């Protein structure tokens, strides 16, 4: 696929998916430029519709509308008119006079930077008023400016001079210039080794991270824009090969472990008849809010009659969860962060017409570690890109769990998922990104190996469009198609890409299916769907995937352009130096690994030592 095509297809955003019916079903339809353009433009149109959406929510009869403006407000105002708005999020959080049917409206074009969360009260709706851009919530810490950073005694390592918290407030990501570049998170894993992120890209350059290396604190920072949050001492360190990061970037944002909007729960004397819980958030609408830089966008536990719509979520997640639930479930070193989530039971939980970009984990989810009721869950009309997954629905019951797992009347439709597993979400330790359009499942584990009672009824995943995920179009673990009825979806993937994890018979194992066997396996659980194949993704290989932003990554040493530096590159460089016929094209910019503008024997020696793992030759260009 031509590089220019990727540039033209970059700015994404759709109205309705192109129609797919059972009559159209075919396998491995070759998608030419025209088909790719259609779906890319549809995605662009949907995003534009979400970003430019209007606000049409008003207070119920007898209820009150409250106005908030960071540019014109004052917390001493009444807050009940556009001419006398409140100013701060803290005012909203401290106010105790809200009642059912009230509406809080934020002025468009204004922005709020705050530490902590906006507490969304049960019975209250939150939306926008005025004209212009959506109200912007910035939940990250501003670390801009050269005086915010100090060079340490460790070469290329800078210490942030502002205040950061401990584990509960750990920094999950660093965003430079609004997303021009981002930090690579480094920490220790459960075995005391440095987290292995595999090959990474920070928006500027690509490089491999070490495997099996003991974690050595600040000395484990080796690649440009890698960072480590020393939670014990509450200090943040950043590795920068080109000098003080505050001089290199105009804007530096630190994303810490907070939810931008937290759905407040209330406790009642009797359990709700549907979800079976006494404590839950209910009757809340979150509408037309733009959220930047939070571990979670909108987060709740058990929810009932909650809608999140027409919102934008950018640079979400990456923080260490830091919780050990049991010996079976240990998240002490796990990272997390979702755009919209319910972690508990749900009834009439609607996530519709939202846009999420650069999300560490999943965009839209209902999940729980235990047995809960998921009823009337609707995820529709959304666009997610550069996230680990789009929709994600699962329950994981352990030996201590009680009750039944119930998933009924779930509808996931008309969503667009693009470039799943790429971008910020690619920088995941362990087995790397899932990169799936959908992740769902249920699992029960106990010492006896018994199964939890389950009820699955009327659950459909249909009319969704998935474009160029990194590893799979679906990751349906521990389930069979009878749990979630997949049908009439569109998938467009590069030839040879793994299309999913699914056992259509028992749900007992996890499989990865490639194009060679998808027709006989995956489609048994995804009827009436269309599977497009392309010769190559518009993103190209991992190191070219940021071409849509107009920036081409150069991986020094990768002389054959396959996205990795390996023995094949070393052989080709050696043969070029020996003047073998047919290797003339090796003399390119990637072969100049010492950065002196020429290709010589010295480059070959440096590349050999780099490939062999010599520590002093780890970072290229090698200029010593």
C-alpha positions as CSV (number, residue, x, y, z in Angstrom):
1,X,0.0,0.0,0.0
2,X,1.4,3.4,-0.9
3,X,2.7,5.6,1.8
4,X,0.9,8.5,0.4
5,X,-2.4,6.7,0.9
6,X,-1.7,6.5,4.6
7,X,-1.1,10.2,4.7
8,X,-4.4,10.9,2.9
9,X,-6.3,8.5,5.2
10,X,-4.9,9.9,8.4
11,X,-7.5,12.3,9.9
12,X,-10.2,10.0,11.0
13,X,-13.8,10.3,12.1
14,X,-18.5,8.3,10.4
15,X,-22.2,8.5,10.1
16,X,-23.5,4.9,9.7
17,X,-21.6,1.8,8.8
18,X,-21.7,0.7,5.2
19,X,-24.5,-1.8,5.0
20,X,-23.7,-5.4,5.4
21,X,-26.2,-8.3,5.0
22,X,-26.0,-12.0,5.1
23,X,-26.4,-12.1,1.3
24,X,-23.1,-10.2,1.0
25,X,-21.1,-12.7,3.0
26,X,-17.9,-13.7,1.4
27,X,-14.4,-14.6,2.7
28,X,-11.2,-12.8,2.0
29,X,-12.5,-10.2,-0.3
30,X,-9.6,-8.2,-1.7
31,X,-10.1,-4.6,-0.7
32,X,-8.7,-2.1,-3.1
33,X,-8.1,1.6,-2.6
34,X,-11.7,2.5,-3.2
35,X,-13.1,0.2,-0.5
36,X,-10.4,1.3,1.9
37,X,-11.3,5.0,1.2
38,X,-15.0,4.3,1.8
39,X,-14.5,2.9,5.3
40,X,-11.8,5.4,6.2
41,X,-14.1,8.3,5.2
42,X,-17.0,6.8,7.0
43,X,-14.8,6.8,10.2
44,X,-13.8,10.4,9.6
45,X,-17.5,11.4,9.2
46,X,-18.5,9.7,12.4
47,X,-15.8,11.3,14.4
48,X,-16.7,14.7,13.0
49,X,-20.3,14.2,13.9
50,X,-19.3,13.3,17.5
51,X,-16.9,16.2,17.9
52,X,-19.3,18.8,16.5
53,X,-22.4,17.4,18.3
54,X,-24.9,19.8,20.0
55,X,-26.2,19.6,23.5
56,X,-29.9,19.1,24.1
57,X,-30.4,18.2,27.7
58,X,-32.5,20.3,30.0
59,X,-33.6,20.1,33.6
60,X,-36.8,18.2,34.5
61,X,-39.9,20.2,35.5
62,X,-39.3,21.7,38.9
63,X,-35.6,20.9,38.8
64,X,-32.7,23.4,38.6
65,X,-30.1,24.1,35.9
66,X,-26.6,25.0,37.2
67,X,-24.0,26.8,35.0
68,X,-20.2,26.5,35.3
69,X,-17.6,28.7,33.5
70,X,-13.9,28.7,34.1
71,X,-13.6,32.0,32.2
72,X,-16.5,34.0,33.6
73,X,-17.6,32.2,36.8
74,X,-17.3,32.8,40.5
75,X,-18.0,30.2,43.1
76,X,-19.8,32.9,45.2
77,X,-22.4,33.3,42.4
78,X,-25.7,31.6,42.5
79,X,-24.7,29.3,39.7
80,X,-28.3,29.2,38.4
81,X,-27.9,31.4,35.3
82,X,-25.5,32.0,32.4
83,X,-24.9,35.4,33.8
84,X,-23.9,34.1,37.3
85,X,-22.1,30.8,36.8
86,X,-19.9,29.0,39.2
87,X,-16.3,28.6,38.4
88,X,-14.6,25.4,39.7
89,X,-15.0,21.6,39.9
90,X,-14.4,21.8,43.6
91,X,-17.6,23.9,44.0
92,X,-19.6,21.2,42.3
93,X,-18.1,18.5,44.4
94,X,-18.8,20.3,47.7
95,X,-22.3,21.4,46.8
96,X,-25.0,19.4,48.7
97,X,-28.2,20.8,47.2
98,X,-28.5,18.7,44.0
99,X,-31.8,16.9,43.6
100,X,-33.1,14.4,41.0
101,X,-33.7,16.0,37.6
102,X,-31.1,18.7,38.0
103,X,-28.7,19.6,35.2
104,X,-25.1,20.9,35.4
105,X,-24.0,22.8,32.2
106,X,-20.3,23.6,31.4
107,X,-19.5,26.5,29.1
108,X,-18.2,25.5,25.7
109,X,-14.8,26.8,24.9
110,X,-13.8,26.8,28.6
111,X,-11.3,24.4,30.2
112,X,-10.8,23.1,33.7
113,X,-7.5,21.7,35.0
114,X,-8.1,19.8,38.2
115,X,-6.5,17.2,40.4
116,X,-8.9,14.4,41.5
117,X,-12.3,13.8,40.0
118,X,-15.6,15.4,39.3
119,X,-18.1,13.5,41.3
120,X,-21.2,12.9,39.2
121,X,-24.3,12.7,41.5
122,X,-27.0,10.2,41.0
123,X,-30.1,11.8,39.5
124,X,-28.1,14.6,37.9
125,X,-27.1,15.2,34.2
126,X,-23.9,16.9,33.1
127,X,-23.7,18.6,29.7
128,X,-22.6,21.8,27.8
129,X,-24.0,25.2,27.0
130,X,-23.0,28.0,24.6
131,X,-21.1,27.7,21.4
132,X,-17.7,26.4,20.3
133,X,-15.6,23.4,21.4
134,X,-16.8,21.0,24.0
135,X,-15.9,21.9,27.6
136,X,-12.4,20.5,28.2
137,X,-11.4,18.6,31.4
138,X,-7.6,18.4,31.8
139,X,-6.8,16.0,34.5
140,X,-3.1,15.6,34.1
141,X,-0.3,17.5,35.8
142,X,1.4,20.3,34.0
143,X,5.2,19.6,33.9
144,X,6.1,22.1,31.2
145,X,9.1,24.4,31.4
146,X,12.8,23.9,31.7
147,X,12.7,24.9,35.3
148,X,10.4,21.9,36.0
149,X,13.3,19.4,35.3
150,X,16.8,18.9,36.7
151,X,19.6,16.8,35.3
152,X,20.6,14.1,37.7
153,X,24.0,12.5,38.2
154,X,22.8,9.6,35.9
155,X,23.6,10.6,32.3
156,X,20.5,11.7,30.3
157,X,18.2,11.2,33.3
158,X,16.1,14.2,34.5
159,X,14.2,14.5,37.7
160,X,10.8,16.3,37.8
161,X,11.0,19.0,40.4
162,X,7.2,19.3,41.0
163,X,5.2,17.1,43.4
164,X,4.0,13.7,42.4
165,X,2.3,11.2,44.7
166,X,3.0,7.6,45.7
167,X,1.6,4.4,44.3
168,X,-2.0,5.5,44.6
169,X,-1.3,8.5,42.4
170,X,1.4,7.0,40.2
171,X,2.1,8.5,36.8
172,X,0.9,6.2,34.0
173,X,1.9,8.2,31.0
174,X,3.7,11.4,29.9
175,X,2.3,13.3,26.9
176,X,4.4,15.7,25.0
177,X,3.0,18.6,22.9
178,X,-0.5,17.2,23.0
179,X,0.5,13.8,21.6
180,X,3.4,14.7,19.3
181,X,5.4,12.2,21.5
182,X,4.8,10.2,24.6
183,X,6.8,8.5,27.4
184,X,7.6,4.8,27.6
185,X,6.7,3.5,31.1
186,X,9.4,1.5,32.9
187,X,8.9,-0.3,36.2
188,X,9.6,-3.7,37.9
189,X,7.5,-6.8,37.1
190,X,6.5,-9.5,39.5
191,X,9.9,-11.3,39.2
192,X,11.8,-8.1,39.9
193,X,12.9,-7.6,36.3
194,X,12.5,-4.5,34.2
195,X,9.2,-4.6,32.4
196,X,9.6,-5.9,28.9
197,X,7.7,-3.6,26.5
198,X,9.1,-5.2,23.4
199,X,9.6,-2.9,20.4
200,X,8.3,0.5,21.2
201,X,7.7,3.8,19.5
202,X,7.5,7.1,21.4
203,X,6.2,9.2,18.5
204,X,9.7,10.3,17.5
205,X,11.8,7.1,17.3
206,X,11.5,3.4,17.6
207,X,13.7,1.0,19.6
208,X,13.6,-2.4,21.3
209,X,13.5,-2.7,25.1
210,X,15.5,-5.3,27.0
211,X,14.2,-8.7,28.0
212,X,15.0,-10.5,31.3
213,X,17.1,-7.6,32.7
214,X,17.0,-7.1,36.5
215,X,15.2,-3.8,37.4
216,X,17.8,-1.3,38.7
217,X,15.7,1.7,39.4
218,X,16.8,4.9,37.6
219,X,19.6,2.9,35.9
220,X,17.0,0.9,34.0
221,X,16.1,3.9,32.0
222,X,18.0,3.5,28.7
223,X,15.7,4.6,25.8
224,X,14.7,8.1,24.9
225,X,11.6,9.3,26.8
226,X,11.5,6.3,29.1
227,X,10.3,7.2,32.5
228,X,10.1,5.7,36.0
229,X,7.9,6.8,38.9
230,X,9.7,6.0,42.1
231,X,6.5,5.7,44.1
232,X,8.3,5.0,47.4
233,X,10.2,8.3,47.3
234,X,7.6,10.1,45.2
235,X,10.0,11.1,42.5
236,X,9.6,11.0,38.7
237,X,12.6,10.4,36.4
238,X,12.7,10.8,32.6
239,X,15.4,9.7,30.2
240,X,16.0,12.3,27.5
241,X,18.9,12.0,25.0
242,X,18.5,15.5,23.6
243,X,18.6,17.6,26.7
244,X,16.2,19.1,29.2
245,X,12.7,17.9,28.2
246,X,11.2,21.2,29.2
247,X,13.3,22.9,26.6
248,X,12.5,20.3,23.9
249,X,8.7,20.4,24.3
250,X,6.4,23.3,25.0
251,X,3.8,21.1,26.7
252,X,4.4,18.2,29.0
253,X,1.5,16.5,30.8
254,X,1.8,13.8,33.5
255,X,-1.2,11.5,33.6
256,X,-1.8,10.2,37.1
257,X,-4.1,7.6,38.7
258,X,-7.4,9.5,38.7
259,X,-10.8,9.2,37.0
260,X,-11.9,12.5,35.4
261,X,-15.5,11.8,36.2
262,X,-16.4,9.4,39.0
263,X,-20.0,8.1,39.2
264,X,-21.2,8.5,42.8
265,X,-22.8,5.5,44.4
266,X,-25.7,5.6,46.9
267,X,-26.6,2.8,49.3
268,X,-30.2,1.7,49.8
269,X,-31.9,-0.5,52.4
270,X,-33.0,-3.1,49.8
271,X,-31.2,-4.4,46.8
272,X,-32.3,-3.3,43.3
273,X,-34.6,-6.0,41.8
274,X,-32.6,-6.2,38.6
275,X,-28.9,-5.9,39.5
276,X,-29.3,-7.3,43.0
277,X,-27.1,-4.6,44.6
278,X,-27.8,-2.2,47.4
279,X,-25.1,0.2,46.4
280,X,-25.0,1.7,42.9
281,X,-24.9,4.9,40.9
282,X,-28.1,5.7,39.0
283,X,-29.9,8.1,36.6
284,X,-26.9,10.0,35.4
285,X,-26.2,11.4,31.9
286,X,-22.7,12.5,30.9
287,X,-22.9,14.5,27.6
288,X,-20.6,16.5,25.4
289,X,-17.5,16.6,27.6
290,X,-13.9,16.5,26.2
291,X,-11.5,14.7,28.6
292,X,-7.7,14.8,28.2
293,X,-5.1,13.0,30.4
294,X,-6.8,10.8,33.0
295,X,-6.4,7.2,34.1
296,X,-10.1,6.7,33.5
297,X,-12.5,9.0,31.6
298,X,-15.8,8.1,33.2
299,X,-15.7,5.4,35.9
300,X,-18.3,3.8,38.1
301,X,-19.0,0.6,40.0
302,X,-22.5,-0.8,39.8
303,X,-24.7,1.4,37.6
304,X,-28.3,1.7,36.7
305,X,-29.8,4.1,34.1
306,X,-26.5,5.7,33.2
307,X,-25.7,7.2,29.8
308,X,-22.4,8.5,28.5
309,X,-22.8,10.1,25.1
310,X,-21.1,12.5,22.6
311,X,-17.9,12.8,24.7
312,X,-14.3,12.8,23.6
313,X,-11.6,10.9,25.5
314,X,-7.9,11.3,24.7
315,X,-4.7,10.0,26.4
316,X,-6.4,7.7,28.9
317,X,-4.7,5.2,31.3
318,X,-1.4,3.5,31.8
319,X,-1.2,3.7,35.6
320,X,-0.2,0.8,37.8
321,X,-3.3,-0.7,39.4
322,X,-1.3,-1.8,42.5
323,X,-3.8,-4.2,44.0
324,X,-3.5,-7.8,45.0
325,X,-7.1,-9.2,45.2
326,X,-6.1,-12.7,46.0
327,X,-3.4,-15.3,45.2
328,X,-5.4,-16.0,42.1
329,X,-5.8,-12.4,41.0
330,X,-2.7,-10.2,41.5
331,X,-2.7,-6.7,39.9
332,X,0.3,-5.4,41.9
333,X,2.2,-4.7,38.7
334,X,-0.6,-4.5,36.2
335,X,-1.4,-1.2,34.3
336,X,-4.9,-0.2,33.5
337,X,-7.1,2.6,32.3
338,X,-10.3,2.7,30.2
339,X,-12.3,5.6,28.7
340,X,-15.7,4.5,30.0
341,X,-16.3,1.7,32.5
342,X,-18.6,0.1,34.9
343,X,-16.8,-2.2,37.3
344,X,-19.8,-4.1,38.9
345,X,-23.3,-4.8,37.9
346,X,-25.2,-2.8,35.4
347,X,-28.7,-2.3,34.1
348,X,-29.6,0.1,31.2
349,X,-26.0,1.2,30.9
350,X,-25.7,3.1,27.5
351,X,-22.4,4.2,25.9
352,X,-23.2,5.9,22.6
353,X,-21.6,8.2,20.1
354,X,-18.3,8.8,21.9
355,X,-14.8,9.1,20.4
356,X,-11.7,7.7,22.1
357,X,-8.1,7.9,20.9
358,X,-4.9,6.8,22.6
359,X,-6.3,4.6,25.4
360,X,-4.0,2.2,27.2
361,X,-6.6,-0.5,27.8
362,X,-10.1,-0.5,26.4
363,X,-12.5,2.2,25.2
364,X,-15.9,1.0,26.5
365,X,-16.4,-1.7,29.1
366,X,-18.6,-3.4,31.7
367,X,-16.5,-5.8,33.8
368,X,-16.2,-7.4,37.2
369,X,-14.1,-9.8,39.2
370,X,-17.0,-11.9,40.5
371,X,-20.5,-12.8,39.6
372,X,-22.8,-9.9,38.7
373,X,-25.8,-9.1,36.5
374,X,-25.2,-7.2,33.2
375,X,-28.6,-6.3,31.7
376,X,-29.5,-3.9,28.9
377,X,-25.9,-2.9,28.2
378,X,-25.8,-0.9,25.0
379,X,-22.6,0.2,23.3
380,X,-23.3,1.8,19.9
381,X,-22.3,4.5,17.5
382,X,-18.8,5.0,19.0
383,X,-15.4,5.4,17.4
384,X,-12.3,4.0,19.1
385,X,-8.8,4.1,17.6
386,X,-5.3,3.5,19.0
387,X,-6.7,1.7,22.0
388,X,-6.1,-1.9,23.1
389,X,-9.7,-2.9,22.4
390,X,-12.9,-1.2,21.6
391,X,-15.8,-2.7,23.5
392,X,-14.9,-5.1,26.4
393,X,-17.4,-7.1,28.4
394,X,-16.3,-9.8,30.9
395,X,-16.8,-11.3,34.3
396,X,-14.1,-13.4,36.1
397,X,-15.4,-15.3,39.1
398,X,-13.0,-16.8,41.5
399,X,-13.4,-19.6,44.1
400,X,-14.6,-17.0,46.6
401,X,-17.4,-15.7,44.3
402,X,-21.0,-16.2,45.1
403,X,-24.2,-15.8,42.9
404,X,-24.7,-16.2,39.2
405,X,-23.0,-14.7,36.2
406,X,-25.8,-13.1,34.1
407,X,-25.4,-11.3,30.8
408,X,-28.7,-10.5,29.1
409,X,-30.0,-8.1,26.4
410,X,-26.5,-6.8,25.5
411,X,-26.4,-4.9,22.2
412,X,-23.0,-3.8,20.7
413,X,-23.6,-2.3,17.3
414,X,-22.7,0.4,14.8
415,X,-19.2,1.0,16.3
416,X,-16.0,1.7,14.5
417,X,-12.7,0.3,15.7
418,X,-9.6,1.4,14.0
419,X,-5.9,0.7,14.6
420,X,-6.6,-1.3,17.8
421,X,-3.3,-2.2,19.5
422,X,-1.3,0.6,17.9
423,X,-0.3,4.0,19.3
424,X,0.0,4.5,23.0
425,X,-1.7,1.1,23.6
426,X,1.0,-0.8,21.9
427,X,3.5,-0.1,24.7
428,X,2.3,-2.9,26.9
429,X,4.5,-5.3,28.8
430,X,4.3,-9.1,28.8
431,X,2.5,-10.7,25.8
432,X,2.0,-7.3,24.1
433,X,-1.2,-5.8,22.8
434,X,-4.4,-7.7,22.2
435,X,-5.3,-5.2,19.5
436,X,-8.8,-6.5,19.2
437,X,-12.1,-4.9,18.2
438,X,-13.9,-6.8,20.9
439,X,-12.9,-8.6,24.1
440,X,-15.5,-10.5,26.0
441,X,-15.9,-13.5,28.2
442,X,-16.7,-15.2,31.4
443,X,-14.4,-17.4,33.5
444,X,-14.9,-19.2,36.7
445,X,-11.9,-20.7,38.5
446,X,-11.8,-22.5,41.8
447,X,-9.7,-25.2,43.4
448,X,-12.3,-27.8,42.4
449,X,-12.5,-26.5,38.9
450,X,-16.2,-26.1,39.1
451,X,-18.2,-23.7,36.9
452,X,-20.3,-20.8,38.1
453,X,-24.1,-20.8,37.3
454,X,-24.6,-18.7,34.2
455,X,-27.4,-17.1,32.2
456,X,-26.8,-15.7,28.7
457,X,-29.7,-14.4,26.7
458,X,-30.3,-12.1,23.8
459,X,-26.7,-10.7,23.4
460,X,-25.8,-9.4,20.0
461,X,-22.6,-7.9,18.5
462,X,-23.5,-6.7,15.0
463,X,-23.0,-4.0,12.3
464,X,-19.6,-3.0,13.7
465,X,-16.7,-2.0,11.5
466,X,-13.1,-3.0,12.4
467,X,-10.2,-1.6,10.4
468,X,-6.6,-2.8,10.7
469,X,-6.2,-4.1,14.3
470,X,-2.6,-5.1,15.3
471,X,-3.3,-8.7,16.2
472,X,-6.9,-9.7,16.1
473,X,-10.4,-8.5,15.1
474,X,-11.9,-10.2,18.1
475,X,-10.6,-11.6,21.4
476,X,-13.5,-13.6,22.7
477,X,-12.0,-15.6,25.6
478,X,-13.6,-18.4,27.5
479,X,-16.9,-18.2,25.7
480,X,-18.7,-19.7,22.8
481,X,-20.8,-17.9,20.1
482,X,-24.0,-18.8,22.0
483,X,-23.0,-16.3,24.7
484,X,-22.5,-13.4,22.3
485,X,-24.2,-13.6,18.9
486,X,-21.8,-12.1,16.4
487,X,-23.3,-11.2,13.0
488,X,-23.2,-8.8,10.1
489,X,-19.9,-7.2,11.0
490,X,-17.2,-5.8,8.7
491,X,-13.5,-6.7,9.2
492,X,-10.6,-5.2,7.2
493,X,-7.2,-6.6,8.0
494,X,-3.8,-7.1,6.4
495,X,-3.2,-10.5,4.9
496,X,-1.8,-12.9,7.4
497,X,-3.1,-11.0,10.4
498,X,-4.5,-13.1,13.2
499,X,-8.3,-12.7,13.2
500,X,-9.3,-13.7,16.7
501,X,-9.2,-15.8,19.8
502,X,-12.2,-18.1,19.9
503,X,-13.2,-21.6,20.6
504,X,-16.6,-22.0,19.0
505,X,-17.3,-25.4,20.6
506,X,-16.5,-25.4,24.3
507,X,-15.0,-22.1,25.2
508,X,-12.4,-24.0,27.2
509,X,-9.3,-22.9,25.3
510,X,-7.9,-19.9,23.5
511,X,-7.0,-20.1,19.9
512,X,-5.5,-17.6,17.4
513,X,-6.9,-18.0,13.9
514,X,-5.2,-16.7,10.8
515,X,-6.7,-16.1,7.3
516,X,-6.0,-19.7,6.4
517,X,-8.6,-21.2,8.7
518,X,-10.9,-18.3,9.6
519,X,-13.6,-19.4,7.0
520,X,-14.0,-22.7,8.8
521,X,-13.7,-21.6,12.4
522,X,-14.3,-18.0,13.3
523,X,-17.2,-17.6,11.0
524,X,-19.1,-20.3,12.8
525,X,-19.6,-17.6,15.4
526,X,-19.8,-14.6,13.2
527,X,-22.4,-15.1,10.5
528,X,-23.3,-12.8,7.7
529,X,-20.1,-10.8,8.1
530,X,-17.6,-9.6,5.5
531,X,-13.9,-10.1,5.8
532,X,-11.7,-7.9,3.7
533,X,-8.0,-8.5,3.2
534,X,-5.5,-6.0,1.9
535,X,-2.0,-6.5,0.8
536,X,-0.8,-4.2,3.5
537,X,-2.3,-2.0,6.3
538,X,-2.3,1.8,5.7
539,X,-0.1,1.9,8.8
540,X,2.6,-0.3,7.3
541,X,4.8,-2.1,9.8
542,X,4.9,-1.0,13.4
543,X,7.6,1.6,12.8
544,X,5.6,3.3,10.0
545,X,2.3,3.3,11.8
546,X,2.5,7.0,12.6
547,X,2.6,8.0,9.0
548,X,-1.0,9.3,9.3
549,X,0.3,12.0,11.5
550,X,2.8,13.0,8.8
551,X,5.8,11.7,10.6
552,X,7.9,8.8,9.3
553,X,9.9,6.9,11.9
554,X,13.5,5.9,11.1
555,X,14.7,2.8,12.7
556,X,18.5,2.9,12.5
557,X,20.0,-0.4,11.5
558,X,16.8,-1.7,9.8
559,X,18.2,-1.7,6.3
560,X,15.5,-4.0,4.9
561,X,12.7,-2.0,6.2
562,X,10.8,-4.8,8.0
563,X,10.5,-2.9,11.3
564,X,13.1,-4.8,13.3
565,X,16.9,-4.9,13.6
566,X,18.1,-8.5,13.4
567,X,20.7,-10.8,11.9
568,X,19.3,-10.3,8.4
569,X,20.1,-6.6,8.5
570,X,23.6,-7.4,9.8
571,X,24.2,-9.9,6.9
572,X,23.0,-7.4,4.3
573,X,25.3,-4.7,5.7
574,X,28.2,-7.1,5.7
575,X,27.6,-8.1,2.1
576,X,27.2,-4.4,1.0
577,X,30.5,-3.6,2.6
578,X,32.0,-6.5,0.8
579,X,30.5,-5.2,-2.5
580,X,28.3,-8.2,-3.2
581,X,26.2,-7.7,-6.3
582,X,22.5,-7.1,-5.6
583,X,23.2,-5.3,-2.2
584,X,23.7,-1.8,-3.5
585,X,20.4,-0.6,-2.0
586,X,21.6,-1.3,1.5
587,X,23.5,2.0,1.5
588,X,20.6,4.1,2.9
589,X,19.9,6.4,5.8
590,X,19.2,3.5,8.2
591,X,22.7,2.0,7.6
592,X,24.4,5.2,8.9
593,X,24.2,4.1,12.5
594,X,26.9,6.5,13.7
595,X,25.1,9.5,12.2
596,X,28.1,11.0,10.5
597,X,26.3,11.1,7.1
598,X,28.4,8.3,5.5
599,X,28.2,4.5,5.3
600,X,31.5,2.9,6.2
601,X,33.0,-0.2,7.9
602,X,32.6,1.6,11.2
603,X,28.8,1.5,10.8
604,X,29.0,-2.3,10.2
605,X,31.0,-2.8,13.4
606,X,28.6,-0.6,15.5
607,X,25.6,-2.4,14.1
608,X,27.1,-5.8,14.9
609,X,27.8,-4.8,18.5
610,X,24.3,-3.2,18.8
611,X,22.7,-6.5,17.6
612,X,24.9,-8.5,19.9
613,X,23.5,-6.6,22.9
614,X,26.6,-4.6,23.9
615,X,25.3,-2.2,26.6
616,X,27.3,0.8,25.4
617,X,26.0,0.3,21.9
618,X,22.3,-0.1,22.8
619,X,21.2,3.3,21.6
620,X,21.6,4.4,18.0
621,X,23.0,6.6,16.6
622,X,26.2,5.7,18.3
623,X,28.3,8.9,18.3
624,X,31.1,8.2,20.7
